[in-house]
Amino acid sequence: MSLFKKDTPAEMIPTKTEMDVLQVLWQNGPSTVRFVHDKLNEQKEAVIYTSTLKLMQVIKEKGMLDRDESSMKHVYSAALQED
């Protein structure tokens, strides 16, 4: 079973790593990069913070994440619904 329809553009189909980030956000709601980074480190081998930050920036550019920049800490949320 696929989360995405056949006609979904390729850039909107998350990679495995992007899905890991989306799943953290779906399970925990809007979160900072630090929170997502810590959750990812609980699930697998050590992940470098700057890699998590860059990945989340790329996912946001693809339109799969939203970012609230109203405070000093940017809070990300999933722009895609979990099905």
Secondary structure, DSSP 8 states (H G I E B T S, - for coil): --SS-TTS-GGGS--HHHHHHHHHHHHH-SEEHHHHHHHHHHHSS---HHHHHHHHHHHHHTTSEEEE-SSSS-EEEESS---
